[in-house]
């Protein structure tokens, strides 16, 4: 996983980023923290991947996000993160789905109907 680097300003008040304010580098840092595989997401869901980037690049809350990411999410309160991040619900869902086991694949409805539920 790539290490997310966010530079702090000399005063220590607001972190500054190396790129323009319209990039999605904070998205990739957040994905790293949430252990989301960028390449898998880009391959499996390219439109969703680009939409997340677009939403992040236009987000008005970059200062809050950069501040929380520079702390490594350690001191951050998750209940506030989802309030200011427009991608938070989708990123949380993607992270959970990527960590889950893949469901069994069924070729037909009849193959699925032959499954038996475990008896107590």
Biopython code that builds the backbone (N, CA, C, O; Angstrom):
import numpy as np
from Bio.PDB.StructureBuilder import StructureBuilder

atoms = [
    (1, "UNK", "N", (0.821, -1.175, 0.000)),
    (1, "UNK", "CA", (0.000, 0.000, 0.000)),
    (1, "UNK", "C", (0.867, 1.241, 0.000)),
    (1, "UNK", "O", (1.900, 1.281, 0.669)),
    (2, "UNK", "N", (0.463, 2.237, -0.734)),
    (2, "UNK", "CA", (1.204, 3.480, -0.782)),
    (2, "UNK", "C", (0.993, 4.252, 0.511)),
    (2, "UNK", "O", (-0.097, 4.266, 1.083)),
    (3, "UNK", "N", (2.057, 4.887, 0.947)),
    (3, "UNK", "CA", (1.979, 5.699, 2.156)),
    (3, "UNK", "C", (1.463, 7.074, 1.792)),
    (3, "UNK", "O", (1.964, 7.700, 0.857)),
    (4, "UNK", "N", (0.485, 7.542, 2.506)),
    (4, "UNK", "CA", (-0.111, 8.839, 2.252)),
    (4, "UNK", "C", (0.710, 9.903, 2.957)),
    (4, "UNK", "O", (0.921, 9.826, 4.168)),
    (5, "UNK", "N", (1.177, 10.898, 2.208)),
    (5, "UNK", "CA", (1.971, 11.966, 2.786)),
    (5, "UNK", "C", (1.221, 13.275, 2.607)),
    (5, "UNK", "O", (0.913, 13.692, 1.491)),
    (6, "UNK", "N", (0.940, 13.900, 3.717)),
    (6, "UNK", "CA", (0.295, 15.199, 3.704)),
    (6, "UNK", "C", (1.192, 16.140, 4.479)),
    (6, "UNK", "O", (1.479, 15.905, 5.653)),
    (7, "UNK", "N", (1.633, 17.192, 3.837)),
    (7, "UNK", "CA", (2.537, 18.131, 4.481)),
    (7, "UNK", "C", (1.760, 19.084, 5.369)),
    (7, "UNK", "O", (0.622, 19.443, 5.066)),
    (8, "UNK", "N", (2.380, 19.492, 6.470)),
    (8, "UNK", "CA", (1.764, 20.470, 7.359)),
    (8, "UNK", "C", (2.346, 21.844, 7.073)),
    (8, "UNK", "O", (3.487, 21.973, 6.630)),
    (9, "UNK", "N", (1.556, 22.851, 7.329)),
    (9, "UNK", "CA", (2.036, 24.216, 7.159)),
    (9, "UNK", "C", (2.982, 24.543, 8.306)),
    (9, "UNK", "O", (2.913, 23.896, 9.351)),
    (10, "UNK", "N", (3.861, 25.523, 8.145)),
    (10, "UNK", "CA", (4.803, 25.866, 9.210)),
    (10, "UNK", "C", (4.108, 26.246, 10.519)),
    (10, "UNK", "O", (4.634, 25.962, 11.595)),
    (11, "UNK", "N", (2.952, 26.875, 10.446)),
    (11, "UNK", "CA", (2.247, 27.261, 11.670)),
    (11, "UNK", "C", (1.599, 26.065, 12.357)),
    (11, "UNK", "O", (1.240, 26.132, 13.533)),
    (12, "UNK", "N", (1.452, 24.977, 11.618)),
    (12, "UNK", "CA", (0.840, 23.768, 12.171)),
    (12, "UNK", "C", (-0.669, 23.818, 12.198)),
    (12, "UNK", "O", (-1.311, 22.886, 12.684)),
    (13, "UNK", "N", (-1.248, 24.887, 11.685)),
    (13, "UNK", "CA", (-2.704, 25.024, 11.738)),
    (13, "UNK", "C", (-3.404, 24.188, 10.682)),
    (13, "UNK", "O", (-4.194, 23.305, 11.017)),
    (14, "UNK", "N", (-3.131, 24.447, 9.429)),
    (14, "UNK", "CA", (-3.840, 23.750, 8.356)),
    (14, "UNK", "C", (-2.833, 23.024, 7.474)),
    (14, "UNK", "O", (-1.874, 23.635, 7.001)),
    (15, "UNK", "N", (-3.038, 21.731, 7.248)),
    (15, "UNK", "CA", (-2.122, 21.019, 6.363)),
    (15, "UNK", "C", (-2.267, 21.524, 4.938)),
    (15, "UNK", "O", (-3.349, 21.917, 4.503)),
    (16, "UNK", "N", (-1.154, 21.504, 4.227)),
    (16, "UNK", "CA", (-1.234, 21.868, 2.820)),
    (16, "UNK", "C", (-0.840, 20.667, 1.984)),
    (16, "UNK", "O", (-0.072, 19.812, 2.425)),
    (17, "UNK", "N", (-1.365, 20.612, 0.786)),
    (17, "UNK", "CA", (-1.097, 19.488, -0.087)),
    (17, "UNK", "C", (-0.171, 19.913, -1.192)),
    (17, "UNK", "O", (-0.047, 21.104, -1.476)),
    (18, "UNK", "N", (0.475, 18.967, -1.816)),
    (18, "UNK", "CA", (1.439, 19.241, -2.859)),
    (18, "UNK", "C", (0.788, 19.566, -4.192)),
    (18, "UNK", "O", (1.401, 20.244, -5.017)),
    (19, "UNK", "N", (-0.421, 19.110, -4.428)),
    (19, "UNK", "CA", (-1.060, 19.237, -5.740)),
    (19, "UNK", "C", (-2.108, 20.330, -5.728)),
    (19, "UNK", "O", (-2.303, 21.024, -4.730)),
    (20, "UNK", "N", (-2.775, 20.466, -6.853)),
    (20, "UNK", "CA", (-3.814, 21.485, -6.972)),
    (20, "UNK", "C", (-5.017, 21.121, -6.104)),
    (20, "UNK", "O", (-5.173, 19.964, -5.711)),
    (21, "UNK", "N", (-5.870, 22.109, -5.803)),
    (21, "UNK", "CA", (-7.036, 21.811, -4.962)),
    (21, "UNK", "C", (-8.097, 20.980, -5.671)),
    (21, "UNK", "O", (-9.087, 20.588, -5.052)),
    (22, "UNK", "N", (-7.910, 20.705, -6.950)),
    (22, "UNK", "CA", (-8.917, 19.939, -7.693)),
    (22, "UNK", "C", (-8.462, 18.524, -8.025)),
    (22, "UNK", "O", (-8.936, 17.934, -8.996)),
    (23, "UNK", "N", (-7.558, 17.979, -7.238)),
    (23, "UNK", "CA", (-7.160, 16.593, -7.481)),
    (23, "UNK", "C", (-7.843, 15.690, -6.458)),
    (23, "UNK", "O", (-8.564, 16.159, -5.577)),
    (24, "UNK", "N", (-7.607, 14.407, -6.590)),
    (24, "UNK", "CA", (-8.273, 13.449, -5.713)),
    (24, "UNK", "C", (-7.273, 12.701, -4.836)),
    (24, "UNK", "O", (-7.528, 11.560, -4.449)),
    (25, "UNK", "N", (-6.147, 13.320, -4.519)),
    (25, "UNK", "CA", (-5.127, 12.628, -3.728)),
    (25, "UNK", "C", (-5.630, 12.276, -2.327)),
    (25, "UNK", "O", (-5.224, 11.260, -1.764)),
    (26, "UNK", "N", (-6.500, 13.100, -1.767)),
    (26, "UNK", "CA", (-7.046, 12.775, -0.449)),
    (26, "UNK", "C", (-7.916, 11.521, -0.502)),
    (26, "UNK", "O", (-7.974, 10.758, 0.463)),
    (27, "UNK", "N", (-8.583, 11.314, -1.620)),
    (27, "UNK", "CA", (-9.386, 10.101, -1.793)),
    (27, "UNK", "C", (-8.494, 8.870, -1.705)),
    (27, "UNK", "O", (-8.834, 7.899, -1.029)),
    (28, "UNK", "N", (-7.356, 8.912, -2.385)),
    (28, "UNK", "CA", (-6.462, 7.758, -2.394)),
    (28, "UNK", "C", (-5.858, 7.523, -1.012)),
    (28, "UNK", "O", (-5.651, 6.377, -0.612)),
    (29, "UNK", "N", (-5.577, 8.595, -0.287)),
    (29, "UNK", "CA", (-5.094, 8.448, 1.088)),
    (29, "UNK", "C", (-6.164, 7.803, 1.967)),
    (29, "UNK", "O", (-5.872, 6.914, 2.767)),
    (30, "UNK", "N", (-7.386, 8.256, 1.810)),
    (30, "UNK", "CA", (-8.493, 7.703, 2.589)),
    (30, "UNK", "C", (-8.711, 6.230, 2.236)),
    (30, "UNK", "O", (-8.975, 5.407, 3.113)),
    (31, "UNK", "N", (-8.599, 5.908, 0.958)),
    (31, "UNK", "CA", (-8.746, 4.511, 0.536)),
    (31, "UNK", "C", (-7.651, 3.651, 1.156)),
    (31, "UNK", "O", (-7.901, 2.508, 1.538)),
    (32, "UNK", "N", (-6.438, 4.194, 1.258)),
    (32, "UNK", "CA", (-5.346, 3.450, 1.893)),
    (32, "UNK", "C", (-5.651, 3.196, 3.368)),
    (32, "UNK", "O", (-5.438, 2.092, 3.869)),
    (33, "UNK", "N", (-6.144, 4.211, 4.051)),
    (33, "UNK", "CA", (-6.473, 4.062, 5.471)),
    (33, "UNK", "C", (-7.567, 3.018, 5.660)),
    (33, "UNK", "O", (-7.523, 2.236, 6.609)),
    (34, "UNK", "N", (-8.545, 3.003, 4.761)),
    (34, "UNK", "CA", (-9.650, 2.051, 4.846)),
    (34, "UNK", "C", (-9.318, 0.690, 4.224)),
    (34, "UNK", "O", (-10.164, -0.203, 4.177)),
    (35, "UNK", "N", (-8.084, 0.545, 3.751)),
    (35, "UNK", "CA", (-7.590, -0.694, 3.140)),
    (35, "UNK", "C", (-8.421, -1.110, 1.935)),
    (35, "UNK", "O", (-8.789, -2.275, 1.785)),
    (36, "UNK", "N", (-8.705, -0.141, 1.087)),
    (36, "UNK", "CA", (-9.422, -0.403, -0.163)),
    (36, "UNK", "C", (-8.400, -0.561, -1.269)),
    (36, "UNK", "O", (-7.527, 0.290, -1.438)),
    (37, "UNK", "N", (-8.500, -1.633, -2.017)),
    (37, "UNK", "CA", (-7.589, -1.914, -3.118)),
    (37, "UNK", "C", (-7.963, -1.050, -4.324)),
    (37, "UNK", "O", (-8.982, -1.288, -4.973)),
    (38, "UNK", "N", (-7.130, -0.045, -4.618)),
    (38, "UNK", "CA", (-7.402, 0.892, -5.714)),
    (38, "UNK", "C", (-7.518, 0.177, -7.052)),
    (38, "UNK", "O", (-8.466, 0.396, -7.806)),
    (39, "UNK", "N", (-6.551, -0.671, -7.335)),
    (39, "UNK", "CA", (-6.519, -1.318, -8.652)),
    (39, "UNK", "C", (-7.711, -2.261, -8.837)),
    (39, "UNK", "O", (-8.269, -2.349, -9.931)),
    (40, "UNK", "N", (-8.096, -2.957, -7.784)),
    (40, "UNK", "CA", (-9.256, -3.856, -7.880)),
    (40, "UNK", "C", (-10.529, -3.053, -8.134)),
    (40, "UNK", "O", (-11.354, -3.439, -8.962)),
    (41, "UNK", "N", (-10.685, -1.945, -7.427)),
    (41, "UNK", "CA", (-11.853, -1.101, -7.615)),
    (41, "UNK", "C", (-11.869, -0.510, -9.024)),
    (41, "UNK", "O", (-12.913, -0.488, -9.676)),
    (42, "UNK", "N", (-10.720, -0.031, -9.495)),
    (42, "UNK", "CA", (-10.640, 0.552, -10.838)),
    (42, "UNK", "C", (-10.949, -0.487, -11.909)),
    (42, "UNK", "O", (-11.554, -0.162, -12.931)),
    (43, "UNK", "N", (-10.543, -1.720, -11.686)),
    (43, "UNK", "CA", (-10.779, -2.785, -12.660)),
    (43, "UNK", "C", (-12.228, -3.263, -12.623)),
    (43, "UNK", "O", (-12.857, -3.442, -13.666)),
    (44, "UNK", "N", (-12.755, -3.470, -11.406)),
    (44, "UNK", "CA", (-14.109, -4.020, -11.265)),
    (44, "UNK", "C", (-15.202, -2.986, -11.501)),
    (44, "UNK", "O", (-16.240, -3.306, -12.078)),
    (45, "UNK", "N", (-14.984, -1.764, -11.067)),
    (45, "UNK", "CA", (-16.001, -0.707, -11.144)),
    (45, "UNK", "C", (-15.378, 0.609, -11.626)),
    (45, "UNK", "O", (-15.251, 1.552, -10.844)),
    (46, "UNK", "N", (-14.992, 0.681, -12.893)),
    (46, "UNK", "CA", (-14.295, 1.887, -13.370)),
    (46, "UNK", "C", (-15.131, 3.167, -13.284)),
    (46, "UNK", "O", (-14.586, 4.231, -12.993)),
    (47, "UNK", "N", (-16.430, 3.087, -13.526)),
    (47, "UNK", "CA", (-17.260, 4.287, -13.447)),
    (47, "UNK", "C", (-17.390, 4.784, -12.003)),
    (47, "UNK", "O", (-17.332, 5.988, -11.752)),
    (48, "UNK", "N", (-17.561, 3.876, -11.076)),
    (48, "UNK", "CA", (-17.627, 4.239, -9.672)),
    (48, "UNK", "C", (-16.301, 4.847, -9.217)),
    (48, "UNK", "O", (-16.284, 5.831, -8.478)),
    (49, "UNK", "N", (-15.209, 4.265, -9.655)),
    (49, "UNK", "CA", (-13.871, 4.750, -9.318)),
    (49, "UNK", "C", (-13.691, 6.197, -9.781)),
    (49, "UNK", "O", (-13.179, 7.029, -9.031)),
    (50, "UNK", "N", (-14.104, 6.495, -10.999)),
    (50, "UNK", "CA", (-13.993, 7.856, -11.543)),
    (50, "UNK", "C", (-14.977, 8.800, -10.847)),
    (50, "UNK", "O", (-14.659, 9.970, -10.633)),
    (51, "UNK", "N", (-16.148, 8.315, -10.498)),
    (51, "UNK", "CA", (-17.115, 9.161, -9.801)),
    (51, "UNK", "C", (-16.596, 9.563, -8.426)),
    (51, "UNK", "O", (-16.737, 10.718, -8.025)),
    (52, "UNK", "N", (-15.994, 8.618, -7.698)),
    (52, "UNK", "CA", (-15.404, 8.932, -6.402)),
    (52, "UNK", "C", (-14.335, 10.006, -6.535)),
    (52, "UNK", "O", (-14.248, 10.916, -5.711)),
    (53, "UNK", "N", (-13.520, 9.892, -7.584)),
    (53, "UNK", "CA", (-12.483, 10.891, -7.822)),
    (53, "UNK", "C", (-13.086, 12.261, -8.101)),
    (53, "UNK", "O", (-12.611, 13.272, -7.585)),
    (54, "UNK", "N", (-14.129, 12.290, -8.918)),
    (54, "UNK", "CA", (-14.777, 13.549, -9.249)),
    (54, "UNK", "C", (-15.397, 14.218, -8.038)),
    (54, "UNK", "O", (-15.263, 15.427, -7.851)),
    (55, "UNK", "N", (-16.074, 13.432, -7.218)),
    (55, "UNK", "CA", (-16.702, 13.975, -6.012)),
    (55, "UNK", "C", (-15.629, 14.520, -5.069)),
    (55, "UNK", "O", (-15.797, 15.593, -4.491)),
    (56, "UNK", "N", (-14.535, 13.785, -4.916)),
    (56, "UNK", "CA", (-13.455, 14.222, -4.032)),
    (56, "UNK", "C", (-12.793, 15.494, -4.565)),
    (56, "UNK", "O", (-12.495, 16.410, -3.797)),
    (57, "UNK", "N", (-12.569, 15.549, -5.853)),
    (57, "UNK", "CA", (-11.872, 16.711, -6.411)),
    (57, "UNK", "C", (-12.684, 17.992, -6.271)),
    (57, "UNK", "O", (-12.108, 19.079, -6.228)),
    (58, "UNK", "N", (-14.001, 17.889, -6.199)),
    (58, "UNK", "CA", (-14.858, 19.070, -6.062)),
    (58, "UNK", "C", (-15.320, 19.319, -4.631)),
    (58, "UNK", "O", (-16.088, 20.249, -4.387)),
    (59, "UNK", "N", (-14.872, 18.516, -3.696)),
    (59, "UNK", "CA", (-15.322, 18.603, -2.309)),
    (59, "UNK", "C", (-14.852, 19.907, -1.652)),
    (59, "UNK", "O", (-13.687, 20.282, -1.782)),
    (60, "UNK", "N", (-15.750, 20.593, -0.954)),
    (60, "UNK", "CA", (-15.368, 21.830, -0.268)),
    (60, "UNK", "C", (-14.731, 21.595, 1.106)),
    (60, "UNK", "O", (-14.326, 22.552, 1.766)),
    (61, "UNK", "N", (-14.638, 20.340, 1.541)),
    (61, "UNK", "CA", (-14.152, 20.036, 2.891)),
    (61, "UNK", "C", (-12.750, 19.445, 2.906)),
    (61, "UNK", "O", (-12.429, 18.647, 3.787)),
    (62, "UNK", "N", (-11.917, 19.820, 1.955)),
    (62, "UNK", "CA", (-10.579, 19.239, 1.861)),
    (62, "UNK", "C", (-9.722, 19.541, 3.088)),
    (62, "UNK", "O", (-8.896, 18.718, 3.484)),
    (63, "UNK", "N", (-9.909, 20.704, 3.687)),
    (63, "UNK", "CA", (-9.094, 21.063, 4.854)),
    (63, "UNK", "C", (-9.393, 20.114, 6.018)),
    (63, "UNK", "O", (-8.468, 19.648, 6.684)),
    (64, "UNK", "N", (-10.661, 19.826, 6.268)),
    (64, "UNK", "CA", (-11.025, 18.887, 7.341)),
    (64, "UNK", "C", (-10.475, 17.494, 7.050)),
    (64, "UNK", "O", (-9.937, 16.825, 7.932)),
    (65, "UNK", "N", (-10.617, 17.080, 5.815)),
    (65, "UNK", "CA", (-10.158, 15.751, 5.415)),
    (65, "UNK", "C", (-8.642, 15.639, 5.562)),
    (65, "UNK", "O", (-8.141, 14.661, 6.117)),
    (66, "UNK", "N", (-7.913, 16.640, 5.066)),
    (66, "UNK", "CA", (-6.452, 16.612, 5.148)),
    (66, "UNK", "C", (-5.987, 16.611, 6.597)),
    (66, "UNK", "O", (-5.024, 15.929, 6.947)),
    (67, "UNK", "N", (-6.668, 17.367, 7.425)),
    (67, "UNK", "CA", (-6.315, 17.410, 8.847)),
    (67, "UNK", "C", (-6.516, 16.048, 9.498)),
    (67, "UNK", "O", (-5.651, 15.573, 10.234)),
    (68, "UNK", "N", (-7.652, 15.422, 9.228)),
    (68, "UNK", "CA", (-7.924, 14.105, 9.806)),
    (68, "UNK", "C", (-6.982, 13.036, 9.265)),
    (68, "UNK", "O", (-6.543, 12.160, 10.009)),
    (69, "UNK", "N", (-6.674, 13.105, 7.986)),
    (69, "UNK", "CA", (-5.769, 12.123, 7.397)),
    (69, "UNK", "C", (-4.343, 12.301, 7.902)),
    (69, "UNK", "O", (-3.616, 11.319, 8.048)),
    (70, "UNK", "N", (-3.930, 13.541, 8.174)),
    (70, "UNK", "CA", (-2.571, 13.761, 8.678)),
    (70, "UNK", "C", (-2.405, 13.162, 10.075)),
    (70, "UNK", "O", (-1.296, 12.819, 10.485)),
    (71, "UNK", "N", (-3.535, 13.040, 10.811)),
    (71, "UNK", "CA", (-3.511, 12.384, 12.122)),
    (71, "UNK", "C", (-3.614, 10.870, 11.990)),
    (71, "UNK", "O", (-3.548, 10.157, 12.992)),
    (72, "UNK", "N", (-3.772, 10.374, 10.777)),
    (72, "UNK", "CA", (-3.876, 8.937, 10.551)),
    (72, "UNK", "C", (-5.179, 8.347, 11.026)),
    (72, "UNK", "O", (-5.243, 7.150, 11.306)),
    (73, "UNK", "N", (-6.228, 9.155, 11.127)),
    (73, "UNK", "CA", (-7.533, 8.733, 11.608)),
    (73, "UNK", "C", (-7.502, 8.348, 13.086)),
    (73, "UNK", "O", (-8.517, 7.906, 13.625)),
    (74, "UNK", "N", (-6.342, 8.509, 13.758)),
    (74, "UNK", "CA", (-6.253, 8.079, 15.152)),
    (74, "UNK", "C", (-7.156, 8.895, 16.064)),
    (74, "UNK", "O", (-7.923, 8.333, 16.846)),
    (75, "UNK", "N", (-7.069, 10.214, 15.967)),
    (75, "UNK", "CA", (-7.860, 11.036, 16.850)),
    (75, "UNK", "C", (-9.173, 11.463, 16.232)),
    (75, "UNK", "O", (-9.927, 12.232, 16.827)),
    (76, "UNK", "N", (-9.443, 10.969, 15.046)),
    (76, "UNK", "CA", (-10.638, 11.415, 14.340)),
    (76, "UNK", "C", (-11.885, 10.696, 14.855)),
    (76, "UNK", "O", (-11.844, 9.516, 15.204)),
    (77, "UNK", "N", (-12.952, 11.412, 14.892)),
    (77, "UNK", "CA", (-14.236, 10.818, 15.275)),
    (77, "UNK", "C", (-14.982, 10.451, 13.996)),
    (77, "UNK", "O", (-15.280, 11.311, 13.167)),
    (78, "UNK", "N", (-15.281, 9.157, 13.849)),
    (78, "UNK", "CA", (-15.926, 8.680, 12.624)),
    (78, "UNK", "C", (-17.288, 9.315, 12.398)),
    (78, "UNK", "O", (-17.710, 9.496, 11.255)),
    (79, "UNK", "N", (-17.978, 9.654, 13.481)),
    (79, "UNK", "CA", (-19.293, 10.248, 13.304)),
    (79, "UNK", "C", (-19.202, 11.615, 12.639)),
    (79, "UNK", "O", (-20.158, 12.045, 11.994)),
    (80, "UNK", "N", (-18.083, 12.303, 12.780)),
    (80, "UNK", "CA", (-17.904, 13.578, 12.089)),
    (80, "UNK", "C", (-17.415, 13.380, 10.665)),
    (80, "UNK", "O", (-17.756, 14.164, 9.780)),
    (81, "UNK", "N", (-16.611, 12.330, 10.431)),
    (81, "UNK", "CA", (-16.071, 12.096, 9.093)),
    (81, "UNK", "C", (-17.190, 11.907, 8.085)),
    (81, "UNK", "O", (-17.159, 12.497, 7.005)),
    (82, "UNK", "N", (-18.166, 11.101, 8.422)),
    (82, "UNK", "CA", (-19.233, 10.861, 7.438)),
    (82, "UNK", "C", (-20.105, 12.094, 7.250)),
    (82, "UNK", "O", (-20.806, 12.196, 6.243)),
    (83, "UNK", "N", (-20.083, 13.029, 8.186)),
    (83, "UNK", "CA", (-20.873, 14.243, 8.036)),
    (83, "UNK", "C", (-20.271, 15.206, 7.006)),
    (83, "UNK", "O", (-21.010, 15.893, 6.300)),
    (84, "UNK", "N", (-18.947, 15.261, 6.915)),
    (84, "UNK", "CA", (-18.350, 16.205, 5.966)),
    (84, "UNK", "C", (-17.860, 15.567, 4.677)),
    (84, "UNK", "O", (-17.646, 16.280, 3.696)),
    (85, "UNK", "N", (-17.675, 14.261, 4.639)),
    (85, "UNK", "CA", (-17.148, 13.611, 3.435)),
    (85, "UNK", "C", (-18.285, 13.071, 2.570)),
    (85, "UNK", "O", (-19.016, 12.181, 3.003)),
    (86, "UNK", "N", (-18.445, 13.601, 1.349)),
    (86, "UNK", "CA", (-19.524, 13.110, 0.498)),
    (86, "UNK", "C", (-19.298, 11.682, -0.013)),
    (86, "UNK", "O", (-20.235, 11.042, -0.490)),
    (87, "UNK", "N", (-18.071, 11.184, 0.081)),
    (87, "UNK", "CA", (-17.766, 9.820, -0.364)),
    (87, "UNK", "C", (-17.754, 8.815, 0.790)),
    (87, "UNK", "O", (-17.518, 7.629, 0.560)),
    (88, "UNK", "N", (-18.000, 9.257, 2.012)),
    (88, "UNK", "CA", (-17.805, 8.385, 3.174)),
    (88, "UNK", "C", (-18.677, 7.128, 3.147)),
    (88, "UNK", "O", (-18.187, 6.040, 3.446)),
    (89, "UNK", "N", (-19.934, 7.254, 2.801)),
    (89, "UNK", "CA", (-20.824, 6.083, 2.794)),
    (89, "UNK", "C", (-20.365, 5.064, 1.756)),
    (89, "UNK", "O", (-20.334, 3.863, 2.028)),
    (90, "UNK", "N", (-20.013, 5.544, 0.574)),
    (90, "UNK", "CA", (-19.579, 4.631, -0.481)),
    (90, "UNK", "C", (-18.229, 3.993, -0.130)),
    (90, "UNK", "O", (-18.035, 2.799, -0.354)),
    (91, "UNK", "N", (-17.304, 4.775, 0.415)),
    (91, "UNK", "CA", (-15.995, 4.225, 0.783)),
    (91, "UNK", "C", (-16.121, 3.194, 1.900)),
    (91, "UNK", "O", (-15.443, 2.167, 1.874)),
    (92, "UNK", "N", (-16.968, 3.456, 2.864)),
    (92, "UNK", "CA", (-17.186, 2.494, 3.949)),
    (92, "UNK", "C", (-17.772, 1.196, 3.399)),
    (92, "UNK", "O", (-17.365, 0.106, 3.800)),
    (93, "UNK", "N", (-18.714, 1.318, 2.493)),
    (93, "UNK", "CA", (-19.335, 0.143, 1.883)),
    (93, "UNK", "C", (-18.333, -0.644, 1.047)),
    (93, "UNK", "O", (-18.262, -1.869, 1.142)),
    (94, "UNK", "N", (-17.564, 0.059, 0.234)),
    (94, "UNK", "CA", (-16.561, -0.610, -0.606)),
    (94, "UNK", "C", (-15.540, -1.326, 0.266)),
    (94, "UNK", "O", (-15.174, -2.466, -0.016)),
    (95, "UNK", "N", (-15.081, -0.669, 1.317)),
    (95, "UNK", "CA", (-14.119, -1.293, 2.219)),
    (95, "UNK", "C", (-14.663, -2.555, 2.846)),
    (95, "UNK", "O", (-13.960, -3.562, 2.939)),
    (96, "UNK", "N", (-15.921, -2.509, 3.279)),
    (96, "UNK", "CA", (-16.538, -3.691, 3.881)),
    (96, "UNK", "C", (-16.691, -4.818, 2.864)),
    (96, "UNK", "O", (-16.426, -5.979, 3.174)),
    (97, "UNK", "N", (-17.115, -4.477, 1.664)),
    (97, "UNK", "CA", (-17.307, -5.505, 0.635)),
    (97, "UNK", "C", (-15.994, -6.133, 0.204)),
    (97, "UNK", "O", (-15.944, -7.337, -0.049)),
    (98, "UNK", "N", (-14.933, -5.349, 0.114)),
    (98, "UNK", "CA", (-13.645, -5.916, -0.286)),
    (98, "UNK", "C", (-13.068, -6.825, 0.792)),
    (98, "UNK", "O", (-12.269, -7.712, 0.491)),
    (99, "UNK", "N", (-13.460, -6.615, 2.030)),
    (99, "UNK", "CA", (-12.943, -7.450, 3.114)),
    (99, "UNK", "C", (-13.748, -8.727, 3.315)),
    (99, "UNK", "O", (-13.289, -9.660, 3.973)),
    (100, "UNK", "N", (-14.951, -8.765, 2.747)),
    (100, "UNK", "CA", (-15.805, -9.950, 2.878)),
    (100, "UNK", "C", (-15.334, -11.054, 1.959)),
    (100, "UNK", "O", (-14.663, -10.811, 0.956)),
    (101, "UNK", "N", (-15.695, -12.266, 2.318)),
    (101, "UNK", "CA", (-15.457, -13.392, 1.423)),
    (101, "UNK", "C", (-16.329, -13.240, 0.198)),
    (101, "UNK", "O", (-17.432, -12.699, 0.268)),
    (102, "UNK", "N", (-15.832, -13.716, -0.912)),
    (102, "UNK", "CA", (-16.654, -13.691, -2.120)),
    (102, "UNK", "C", (-17.777, -14.712, -1.977)),
    (102, "UNK", "O", (-17.533, -15.837, -1.539)),
    (103, "UNK", "N", (-18.986, -14.344, -2.336)),
    (103, "UNK", "CA", (-20.098, -15.286, -2.236)),
    (103, "UNK", "C", (-19.930, -16.394, -3.267)),
    (103, "UNK", "O", (-19.285, -16.188, -4.295)),
    (104, "UNK", "N", (-20.500, -17.561, -3.007)),
    (104, "UNK", "CA", (-20.404, -18.631, -3.997)),
    (104, "UNK", "C", (-21.129, -18.238, -5.281)),
    (104, "UNK", "O", (-22.142, -17.539, -5.257)),
    (105, "UNK", "N", (-20.596, -18.696, -6.372)),
    (105, "UNK", "CA", (-21.196, -18.396, -7.681)),
    (105, "UNK", "C", (-22.133, -19.534, -8.063)),
    (105, "UNK", "O", (-21.779, -20.707, -7.942)),
    (106, "UNK", "N", (-23.312, -19.186, -8.517)),
    (106, "UNK", "CA", (-24.292, -20.176, -8.930)),
    (106, "UNK", "C", (-24.554, -20.013, -10.423)),
    (106, "UNK", "O", (-24.746, -18.902, -10.915)),
    (107, "UNK", "N", (-24.557, -21.115, -11.119)),
    (107, "UNK", "CA", (-24.782, -21.083, -12.559)),
    (107, "UNK", "C", (-26.253, -20.969, -12.910)),
    (107, "UNK", "O", (-26.605, -20.462, -13.975)),
    (108, "UNK", "N", (-27.099, -21.433, -12.030)),
    (108, "UNK", "CA", (-28.525, -21.399, -12.338)),
    (108, "UNK", "C", (-29.334, -21.342, -11.044)),
    (108, "UNK", "O", (-28.809, -21.568, -9.954)),
    (109, "UNK", "N", (-30.595, -21.040, -11.186)),
    (109, "UNK", "CA", (-31.477, -21.004, -10.029)),
    (109, "UNK", "C", (-31.649, -22.394, -9.434)),
    (109, "UNK", "O", (-31.811, -22.525, -8.221)),
    (110, "UNK", "N", (-31.615, -23.440, -10.264)),
    (110, "UNK", "CA", (-31.794, -24.793, -9.737)),
    (110, "UNK", "C", (-30.599, -25.198, -8.867)),
    (110, "UNK", "O", (-30.770, -25.911, -7.878)),
    (111, "UNK", "N", (-29.401, -24.754, -9.224)),
    (111, "UNK", "CA", (-28.228, -25.045, -8.391)),
    (111, "UNK", "C", (-28.367, -24.351, -7.040)),
    (111, "UNK", "O", (-28.002, -24.914, -6.008)),
    (112, "UNK", "N", (-28.890, -23.142, -7.048)),
    (112, "UNK", "CA", (-29.106, -22.419, -5.801)),
    (112, "UNK", "C", (-30.178, -23.090, -4.957)),
    (112, "UNK", "O", (-30.040, -23.155, -3.736)),
    (113, "UNK", "N", (-31.242, -23.589, -5.572)),
    (113, "UNK", "CA", (-32.350, -24.181, -4.826)),
    (113, "UNK", "C", (-31.966, -25.501, -4.183)),
    (113, "UNK", "O", (-32.642, -25.942, -3.253)),
    (114, "UNK", "N", (-30.909, -26.145, -4.645)),
    (114, "UNK", "CA", (-30.473, -27.406, -4.051)),
    (114, "UNK", "C", (-29.703, -27.224, -2.760)),
    (114, "UNK", "O", (-29.424, -28.194, -2.056)),
    (115, "UNK", "N", (-29.362, -25.999, -2.450)),
    (115, "UNK", "CA", (-28.645, -25.745, -1.204)),
    (115, "UNK", "C", (-29.540, -26.025, -0.019)),
    (115, "UNK", "O", (-30.743, -25.768, -0.060)),
    (116, "UNK", "N", (-28.954, -26.546, 1.022)),
    (116, "UNK", "CA", (-29.735, -26.825, 2.222)),
    (116, "UNK", "C", (-29.275, -25.917, 3.342)),
    (116, "UNK", "O", (-28.087, -25.629, 3.480)),
    (117, "UNK", "N", (-30.206, -25.482, 4.118)),
    (117, "UNK", "CA", (-29.855, -24.663, 5.268)),
    (117, "UNK", "C", (-29.362, -25.585, 6.389)),
    (117, "UNK", "O", (-29.831, -26.715, 6.521)),
    (118, "UNK", "N", (-28.422, -25.098, 7.187)),
    (118, "UNK", "CA", (-27.921, -25.942, 8.283)),
    (118, "UNK", "C", (-29.028, -26.183, 9.321)),
    (118, "UNK", "O", (-29.809, -25.289, 9.646)),
    (119, "UNK", "N", (-29.064, -27.411, 9.821)),
    (119, "UNK", "CA", (-30.069, -27.769, 10.822)),
    (119, "UNK", "C", (-29.501, -27.533, 12.199)),
    (119, "UNK", "O", (-28.318, -27.762, 12.453)),
    (120, "UNK", "N", (-30.347, -27.078, 13.067)),
    (120, "UNK", "CA", (-29.914, -26.770, 14.442)),
    (120, "UNK", "C", (-29.874, -27.996, 15.295)),
    (120, "UNK", "O", (-29.533, -27.917, 16.475)),
]
sb = StructureBuilder()
sb.init_structure("model")
sb.init_model(0)
sb.init_chain("A")
sb.init_seg("    ")
for serial, (resi, resn, name, xyz) in enumerate(atoms, 1):
    if name == "N":
        sb.init_residue(resn, " ", resi, " ")
    sb.init_atom(name, np.array(xyz, "f"), 0.0, 1.0, " ", f" {name:<3s}", serial, name[0])
structure = sb.get_structure()
